[in-house]
Amino acid sequence: MEPLVQRIDILRRTFDEACRGIADIKVLQDLRNKFLSRKRGYLAQLLEELKSLPVSERPEAGGRINVLKDYIQSRLDEAERTLAATTTASPRIDLSLPGRTRLWGAPHPLMLVTQEIEAIFLSMGFAIEEGPEIETDYYNFEALNFPPHHPARDDWDTLYTTDNLLLRTHTSPVQIRVMERRKPPIRIICPGRVFRHETPDATHLPMFYQVEGLVVDEGITFANLKGTLEYFLKTFFGEKVKIRFRPSFFPFTEPSAEVDIECLVCGGGDAQCRVCGGTGWKEILGAGMVDPQVFKNVNIDPERYAGWAFGLGVERVAMISHQLPEIKSFYENDLRFIRQFMIK
Ligand code: DAH
C-alpha cells in the first residue's frame, strides 16, 4: 500500500500547484477533467489501482482516495465561485468597440408651432385655456347652436363613445366652458387635440390639433376680428403673405368666414399640388362673430356684449410654414424628421 499512499500525496501536491494557475474558466475546466474525469482522470486511475491491493488494505486506501477527491472537488468549486464573482465585478472593456449612440429627442414641430402661436396671442394680452378631449353632446354641439338633427352636424364626422359622450370634434366647446365660468371681458386661446371620423389623406387625419380663440367685450366688431387675425398671420408667416377671407357658415358665428393663406408649398404654380389641390390657397382657419344665441346659452347679454372667435388647424399652419406636403410626417415619430425643427 505504501506506493499508493505516496502517489496520493504526490497527486495532492501536483493539484495544489496547478490550482495557482487558474486564470479563467477554461483552465479550471481542464483541471477538473484531468483530475476528476470518470474515465481517464487521475483519481479514476488510482481507484483502478485499488484492485491490485490485497483485499484487507483496500478500504483504507479507498478512504484516502475519496478524501483527496472531496478535497479537489471543493477547491475547484470554490475557485469557480471566485472566478464568477470577479468576472462580473470587473467586466473586460474593449476600447476598440464603437461607443453607444444616445438618441436625443427634440421638441415636436407641432409643439413648437403651437408655442409660436401662443406667444403671438400672449403678446396681445390673450390668456391660455384648456378643456377636456372627451365632451358631452351639449358642449360640442348644442350650446354652440347645433340643434339635435341639424344638418350642420354632418360636417363633423363625430366619434361617439356613448350616446351622449364623444371625442370633441373641435376646440370650440372650450369657448362655452370658459364663458360659463367667467364674465367679459374675455380674451383667450385654447390649444388642443380634436378627433374626427376621417379617412386619412395628404392633409387629413382622424386626430389633429387646433387652436381656438375667443374675444368677448363691449363694442367688439368684425374689423377687430380681421385686424387681429391679420396681425397674427403676418407675424407668423411674414409681412408679405397673402391672406383671403371668404364668407362661410358656422352655427355658432354670424357672420362667419374662412381664412385662406397662399399655398407656400407650390406658390400656386402646381396644378397637382397635394397641399392646396392646385388652387394656390389653403384654408387654415374658420372664424366669425359669436352668434347671439351662443351668448344666451351661457347667460351673457347679447345686447350689451359682442365677440368674435376663430378655430385654426395647427398641422395646416405647420405644413405651410415648413412647406411639407404630407400631414402624416408629423405622426411617424421619425427622429430624423422631428429634429430638423429645433432651430428655426
Ligand atoms: N370649430 C370650427 C371647426 O372645427 C372652426 C371654427 C369656426 C371655430 C368658426 C370658431 C369659429 O371659433 O368662430 O371647423
Boltz pocket constraint, residues with backbone or C-beta under 6 A from the ligand:
constraints:
  - pocket:
      binder: B
      contacts: [[A, 169], [A, 170], [A, 171], [A, 172], [A, 212], [A, 213], [A, 250], [A, 252], [A, 253], [A, 256], [A, 257], [A, 285], [A, 286], [A, 287], [A, 288], [A, 289], [A, 308], [A, 309], [A, 310], [A, 311], [A, 312]]
      max_distance: 6.0
